[in-house]
Amino acid sequence: KRRTAKERVELYKTAGEEIILALLPVLDDLNRAIISNEDNSNLESVKEGFKLVEGKLKTALEKKGLENMNSLHTKFDTDMHEAITNIPAPKRKLKGKVVDVIEKGYLLNGKVIRYAKVVVGN
């Protein structure tokens, strides 16, 4: 009985995982669009629009329990990160740490739903 209740709670917490996973590429695309338009002052209103949409989407996902992993310059952790490549660490203190994030990682209610794809200094 106790196990069933625990399973129901877990199911409830992760019920939205599929939809959130489907929306993450949209969030990534919006973020890339903002970055790629950063230097183009002629498109100020377009940039603002992108930022507003990204902000609304982030807020909606965060209300559902989504958390962004802050991986840059943290110790490489196989429970959170997927190493895409290793490079010589630009600074001694960055050995064994994440020196670049290729794709952000996310948690849903504390559970990893997408590992951060990272570059590790060695």
Order of alpha helices (4+ residues) and beta strands (2+ residues): alpha-alpha-alpha-beta-beta-beta-beta-beta-beta
